[in-house]
Amino acid sequence: TTDAQIIIELPETSVYVIHATRYDRENGSTQGTFELKLSTDDNSSRPTPRAERADGCPVLYQPISYGETFDGTIDDENYFYSFCFVGSGGEEVVIDAIAADDSLDTLLLLTDLRIEDVLAENDDVRLGNRDSRIVFTLPETGPYLLTVSRYDLEDGTTEGDFTLTIEVNDGTFSEEDLFDGNYEPAPYECNRPLIRQL
C-alpha cells in the first residue's frame, strides 16, 4: 500500500501541526485526492481547543508568568511559539524577544485568545535592531495570547535562537529603561488573517 500512517505518543500538551504531502514532496510525480484522519486511543482525555486551565488559559497554549523567561529556536519547522498569560487591567507589560544573533529577525504579537484582535505588535525594536519589544497597557483583567515568531511568519527566511521575557512595569522601568533613549518601533503589518498563519 502507498497509504501513510503515524502512531505517536505526544510528549507534552502543546500545539502540533500535521503536514500531508506526497513522496519526494515538490519533486514527486504522484497526485490525487486523499482523506486525512486523526484519532486517539482515549478521546475522554484529549484536550480540545476550548479546554481551559483554572486561570482561563486554553490548555493548548504554554503558560508563562511575569518574571519568567523562555528560550527557543525559530526555524522552518517551528516558526512560532504561542503562550498564554494572565494580566490585570491597567498593568503595563514589557515583553522582549531577543535573538541570539543577527540570523533571526524576531516578531512579537499580543492578541486576544481568539487571535482575531491584534492588541500590540512589534517587528524591530528600533532601526538596525531586529529584536522585538512590546510595551502595552492591558485593557482588562484576564488571559492574553503572546506569540513569538519571525518576520513574515511561515514565509519568513530567518531562523535562530531567541530568549523571551515578560515583566510588568510596577515603576521599576523608567522611560529611558524601556526605550533606551532611542525607541523607534517598527510594527509588523499583518497583511493576512492571523488565524491562517497561527
N, C-alpha and C positions, 0 to 999 in steps of 0.2 A: 504494500500500500504506500501511496505517496502522501497520506494524511500525516499531520503532526500533532503531537500531544506533549504537554509538560505537566508533570506531577511534582509539586514542590511544597515543602513546609516553610511558610513565611517566617523569617527570623524575628520580626517585630511588627507592631501596629504602625502602619505608615501608608503613604500613597504610592501605589505601584502602577506602572504603565506597561501595557501589553502591545507589542508590535507584531502585526501579522503581515507577512510578505511572502515571497516565493524563493525557491532555491537560487542562490547566487545573486539575490536582490536585483539591483538595476541591470546587472549583466545577464540575468536569467532570460529564458526564452518561453517559459510556460505561462499560461494565462487562463483565466476562467473565474467563475463565481465560487464562493466558499461560505461556510457557516461557522461562526465563532461561538463557542460555548464556554461558560465559566461556572464552575461548581465547587462546592466544599463538602467535606465529609461531615461537617457539623454546622448546619445552617443556623442553629439556635445561638451559636457563639460568634458568628461572623459579624463584625461591626458594619453598620450601614452609614451612609453619609450623614444621617440625622442623629446618629447616636452621639450623646454628649457626656462629658465628664460633669462632675458636680459644679465646676466653675462656669459651665456653659460652653466650653470649647469642644468642638467636634473631636472625637477620638482619632480621626484620620489625620489630624494635624499635630505635629510635635509641639508640646507645651514649652514655653520659655517665660521666664520671670525677670523682673528688674534686677540688675546686678549680675545676671548670668551671661556667659559667652558661649558661642558655638563655633567650632572650626569645621570647615567643609571644603569640598572641591567641586568646582563647576566645570563640566565638560559636556560633550555631545550626548552622553547617556544620562547625565544628571545636570540638566541645565537650570533647575530651580529647586529651592527648598522653601517650604511653607511652614510657618509657626503660628501658634495661637497664644496670645497673652491677654490678660485681664487688666484693664486700667480703670481709673476713676475719672469722671468728668471734671475737666479743669486742669488735669495734670499735663505738664509739658514733658513729652517724651523725647529723648535724644537717642537715635538709632544709627549705628555706624556699621557699614560693611567695608572692611579694609582688606584689599588684595595683598597677597604675599609679595607680588612683584608686578611689573608692568604688563605681564602676559594676559591679565584678566581685567576687563572693564566691567565693574560691578553695577548692579541696578537694584534699587530698593523700591518696593511698593507696599503701601499701607492701605488696606481695603476693609470693607465690611465682610462678614462671613460668607455672603453670597457671591463675593467677587464681582459685584455689579458697580459699586461706587468706589472710585479711587479717591481716598481721602488725602493722600500725600504721596509724592514720588520724587526720586532723585536719581539721576544718572551719574553726573560728575559733581563732586563737592565744590570744585572750582575749576577754572580754565587751567589745563595742564595737570590736574589731579583727577584720576579716573576712579578713585574711591567714592563711596556714596554716603550721604548723611541726610537723615530726615529729622527736623525739629518741628514738632507738631503738638498743638494743644488738643487733647481728646475732648470731643463734644459731649460725651455722656459716659456713664459707667457701664462696663460690660466687656465682652470679648472682642478682640480685633485680630485680623489676619495680617501677618507680616510675611512678605515673600522676598527672598534674595535670589537674584538671577544675574544675567549678563545682558549687556546692551543687545537689543533685538531678539531677546529671548531664545526661542528654539532656532531661529535663523541666524543667531549670533555666531561669531567665529572665535571669540576669545575664550580662554579657559585657564584655570589655575586655582590655587588655594586661597581661602579667604577666612577672615575672622569676623563674626557678627557679635556686636554688643548692644545692649539695650539698657538705658538708665532713665530715671525720672529726675527732672531738674527741680530739686527741692530748695534751690537757692545756691547750691554748690557751684553751678556753672554760671559764669558771667557771660555777657555778650561777647567779650573778647575770647573767652574759652570756647564758646560754641562755634564761633565763626573765624577764629584765628586772625581776626582783624582784616580778612580779605575774602569774605564769603560771597561768591557769585554762583549761586546754584544753577545747575543746568538740568531742568526737569526732563523726564522722558516723555515723549509724545506718543501716546498709545493710539496707533492707527488701526488696530484690530481689537475686537472684543476680548477682554482678558480671559473670559471663560474658555475660549477656544485655545488659548495658549497654556493655561494652568489647569 
